[in-house]
Amino acid sequence: MDTQNVCSFCGQPAQSRCRRCSRAYCTEHGGEFCAACAEPVSSLPSHSYFQAVLWGLPVAVILGFWFLLGTPRLPRERAQSSVVAQTTPVRSNPARTAATPPAPAPSAIASATAGAASDYTVREGDTLASIAAASGTTVPAIVQLNPSVDPANLQIGQVLHMPVRSP
């Protein structure tokens, strides 16, 4: 007897094939689906699906925390780190030092009027943290006024715009 035209459950001639599992079945063992696919247990996800979810969930959580806690950056954007700015003093270049006159202290550059902003020229040994402390401001305030300045790569003679001192 041809096994393709026989009901998978009782051995009688099959009238239909199940759309889900492709088993042949008779009218007694199914309607739209065969009797095995119509049982409530067959509607549960498979073991391999559960296993994939159990492996995928921790990966998704780790990636979620990484994206949540990481600072989003554009491909060519540099990270601005105040820690690097505080610990990296400017080194002098012997070729430039001879031609560069000594810059006045931050307090000497400060504007005489309270409402006007001022500029500061970077000297040897300066860091953004030391400039901010001497000027009575913060590193983030200086970085905000000078977005094109790389805090980790200050140059002697570089001019920084300083925020206005609060009275």
N, C-alpha and C positions, 0 to 999 in steps of 0.2 A: 504494500500500500504506500502511496506517495505521502511522505511526512509533511510536505508543504500544505496539503489540503486537509490535514487532520487537526482536530481541536487539540491544543496542548494540554487540556485538562482532563478530557474524557475519551479521546480517541475516535469520536464521531466525525463525520465530514464537517469541515470548517466553512462557515459562510463569510467570515470577515478576518481582517488582520488588524491588530491593535496599532493605533497611530503612535503610541508612545514607545512600545517595546518590540513591535513587529511580530508578535506571536499570533499564530492562527487560532481562532476560537469559533465556537458555535454560538447560536443565539441564547442557549441556556447559560453560557459562561461569560456573558458580557453584552454590553450595548454599544456605547461609543468607544469604550476601552475594554480590555480583557478584564477578567475577574481579579487578577493579581494587581493590575494597575489601578483598579477602582477601589481597592482597600485603603482605609485611612492611613495605615502604616506606610504605604508606598508614596504618600504625599510628603513625607518627611525628607529633608535634605540628606544626601548620602554621607557616608563616613568621610570620604575624601573632601567633601565640601566643608564639613566641620573642621577637619584637620587644616585646611587652607585658611579658614577664618582664624583658628587659634594661632597660626604662625603669622598671619597678616596683621592681627590686632596689635601685638607688641611693636611690630615694625611701624605701623601707623602712629602709635602713641609716641614713639621715639622721634620720628620725623616731625610730628606735630609740635613737640616740645622744642626741637631744634629750630623750626621755623618761628615759633612763638618767641623764644628767648634770643635768637640770633638777630643781629641788626641787618635788615635788608639793604643791599647795596647794588648799584648798577654795575655792569661788567667792568668799566674802566674807573670806577670810583675808588679812591683810597680811603682806608680807615683812618679816622682822626682819633688818636688816643691821647688823653691828657697825661697818662702815666708815662708814655714815651716822651712827651714834651717836658715833663718835669725832670726826667733823669738824663736827658741828652743835651749837654751843654754845647754851645757853638765852638768849634775849633777854628783857630786862625789859619789863614792861608798866607804864608810868608810873602808871596808875590803881591797880595792885595793889602796886607797890613801896612806896608810902607807908604802906599798912596792914600790910605784911608785915615782921615783925621779922627782923633778920639771923640766919641759921641758923649754928649752930656748925660748926666744921670736922669732917670725918669722924672724926678721931681723938678728938675730944671726945665724940662720940656713941657710940663703941664701948663695948660692954658691959664692965663690970668683971670679970664672970665669964667664963671661957674657953669654957664650954659654951653660953652663951645667944646667940641671934641679936639683931641690933640693927636700928634704923631710921635712915635718913638723909633729911633734908629737902633738896630740890633748891634750889640758890641760883643767882643770875645768873652766867652764864658756864660753868656745869657741863655736862659731857658724861658719858656713861656711862664712857668711857675714863678721864677724869680722876677720877671718883668711885672707879672700880675701883682705879686706881693709888694713890690716897690711902688707900684702905681695905685695901690688900694683898690684893685679890681680882681676879677676871677679869670682863669684860663678860658672857660667856655665863652665869657663875654668878649674876650680878645679874638677867639676863633670865629665867633659869630660876625664880628666886624671885618674880619679878614678871611673870607672863605677860600681864597686862592692860596693861602699860606699853608704849607705843610709843617705842622708843629714838630715833626721829627727831623726836619731838614732846614733849620733857620740858617740864614747866611749873614755874615758880618756886613753891615751897611744896609741891610734890608729895612724898609720903612714899614712900621705897623701902625695902623689906625687904632687909637686907644679909646675906650668908652669914656663917657663923661662921668666924672666923680660925683657921687651923690653927696649932698651937703650934710 
